[in-house]
Amino acid sequence: MSEPHIARTPPQPLEAMLFDLDGTVADTHGLIRECYDYAIRTHLGQPAPMEVWQERVGLPLDTVLLAACAHYDAPCPPETLGALKATYRAHMRTQRDHVAAFPGVHATLAELRKRGIRLAIVTTKYREMALHHLDTAGLAEFFETVVAGDDCAHMKPHPEPFQKALAALNIRPYHAAMVGDSQYDILGAHNAGVYAVAACWGTDSRDDLLAALPDTIAEKPEELLGLIPPQI
């Protein structure tokens, strides 16, 4: 493993890993920015403020779109927010086949499974698109369960999404790790009592990610294997 931001011993034994989707296993940040910009330009006639998105990577789409409207002092009643979301998601459907896993992710997930680690996705993305992205990137086979944004009353960094994934796997928090590229993944992991790993290979906000005080960092997916002894 790379030099950790904070040194804390990994769970012993480590039985499960929860993964964020966007920017962690799937290289989708460019697609997300494109859809965000398309929606804001369509409804507000302005380029999407990327700093607003940058500060909220990992938060629900509603939060990002409301903040973008506020950036332009544009009113955003429920019908406007609904239209923005519909346009964002419709545009993503036209581009959704252009999604790939980060280099090293397939092999790492396969080796984790070989070593007996159970895997889940915890994402704020809505279920339909999350499942499609996983399938398109060739990742669906690795994950026993997917907890999506529309499965939860509360989003990251609230512990609910992590707790749902752990319940589905029947794993205790102190035997699990969360791997994510945003500060909200790390904060949510802390709130759920789960070991927090900063996925630095996909982050667009490294300073914010590390400021959330992960238990360790990984510069590339293969470094996750250092948390688990190899099978003899």
N, C-alpha and C positions, 0 to 999 in steps of 0.2 A: 504493500500500500504506500501511497504518497505520504509525506509528512502531514499528520492530521492537524486540523485547526485547533481542536481540543482533543486531548488523549483520553479516551475512555475505552475500557476493555469491551470487545464485542460480546454479545450474548453467548452464554455457554450452557447448553448447546444452542446454536442458531438453527431454527427450524423453518423459518419462512422469511421471504423478502417481499415487501410491497413496493411496487414501482409506480412512479408517475408516468404518464404517457408522453405528452408533448414536451420535447426538449430533453427527454431522458432516455426512452427507448426508441421513439420515433422522431425523425428530424422534420418537424412540422412548423417551427417558428416562422419561417419565411412564408408559408402558406397562410398561417394565422394573420400575419401582418398584412398580406395582400387582401384577405377577406375583410379585415377590419377597415382598411383604407377604402375599399370598394363600398362598404356600407355607409361610412361617414360621408364620402363624396356624393353618393346617391341621394342621401336624405338631408345633408347639411350644406352641400355645395362647397365644402372645404376639404383640404387634405387632412387625413386623420393625424392627430397629434401623437407622434410615436413615443414621446416622453411619457405620455399618459399610460400607454400600453406597457412601456418598459418598467414603470414603477409598480405595475399590477400584474406582472407575469405570474400565472398560477392562480389568480383569482377568477371567480365566475365571469362569464361574458357580460351579464347584466351590469356588474360593477364597472367594467372597463368602458362600456358604452355610455353609461350614465356620467362617468367622469369625463369622457370626451365631449359630451354635450355641455357639461358645466364649463369645460375649457373654453368653449365658444359662447358661453352665456346663452345657450339655446335651450328653450324649454323641452322637457322630455317626459311628457305624460305617458301613461301606460300604453296608449295606442302608438305613440312614436317609438317607444322602446321596443314594442312588439314588431313594428315594421323594420327597425334596424336589425333585430335578431333574425327576422325572416330573410332579409336580404343577405346578411352575413352567411347564414346557413345555406341558402340557395346557391350563392356563389361558391361556397366550399364544395357543394355537391358536384359542381361542374369541374372541379379541380382535384377531387378527393383521391383519384387514382395516382396522383403524383406525390406519393408518400413512401418513404423508405426508412428502414432501420438505420441507426448510426452504425458505423464500422465497429465490428467486434461484439455487437449486442447479441446476434444469433448464437455465436459460439459460446459466449459467456452464459446465456440463459440455458443452453443445452448442457453445459458443464455443471451449472448450479443444480439442474434437475437430476443429473447423473449422481451428484453428491447428496441427493435426498432433500434438497431445499424446495419447499412448496412456494409457489409464486402467485402473486395477485397484482392487478392494476388498480390504482386509486387515482381517479382523475376528475376534474371539474367539467370535462367535456361531456356533452349529452350522449346517452348510450348508443343511439343509432350510429353516430359518426365515430365514436370511440371503437366500436366493434368493427366498423368498416376499415378504419385506419390500421387496426391490428391485423386484420385479414390481408389487406393490401401489402403491408410491410412483411408479411410472412411470420408474424409473431403470435398469432392467436393460439397456436398449439401449446405454447409454453405456460399459459396462465390458467389456473383452475377457476378463478373468479375475477370478475370485473365490477368494481364499484364506480359508477358514473355520477355525474352531477345531478341528474334527474332521479337518482335513487335515494337522495339524502335531503333532509330538511335544512341541514347546516353544511356549509362548504369548508374546505381548508381555510384557515388553520384550526378550525374546530375539530375535535377528535372524532366526531361521528363517522366520517368516511373510513377512517383507519379502523375504528371499532367494528364497523360492518364487515370489512375485509377479514379481520381476525376472527370474527364470529363464524364467517362462512368457512374458514379454514380450520376452525376449532383450535386456534393457537393462542397462547397467552402473550400479552404485549412484551414481556421480558424475554421472550424467545424469538422476537422478530426484529427486523430492520426495515426502515423505509429509505428508499433511494429516490432522490428528486433533485431537480435543477433550480428550484425557486426557494426563496426564503419561507414561503408558506408551506412547502413540503416539510422543511426542517422544523418550523414552529409547530405544525400539526403533529409531527412525530413526537416532539417533546410533550405536547399536550396529551397525547395518547399513551405515553410511557413506552415509546418504541425507540430503539436505537436509530439515530439519524445519520444518513450518509449523503454528503453533498456530491451530486453528479456534475462535476465541473466540465465534462466534455461537451455538454449541450447548453450550458447556461448562457444567457444574454446579460446576466446581472451578477457577475461573480462577487463583487464587493458586498452586495446585499445578501447573497447566498451565504457567504462566510460570516457576515455580521450576525446571522441568525444562530451562530454557534453550533454547527454540526458536530457530532461526536467524532467523525472522521471525514476525510475527503477522498474521492477517487478521480484521478485525472482522465482515466479511460475505463471502459467497462470491465476489461480483463482484471483490473485491480480489485474488483469485488471478490474475486476468488480467494484473495488473501485473508478474507474473513472466515473461511471455512476450510478445515483440514481436508486434503485430498483423500479419496477412497483408497484403501489399501487392497 
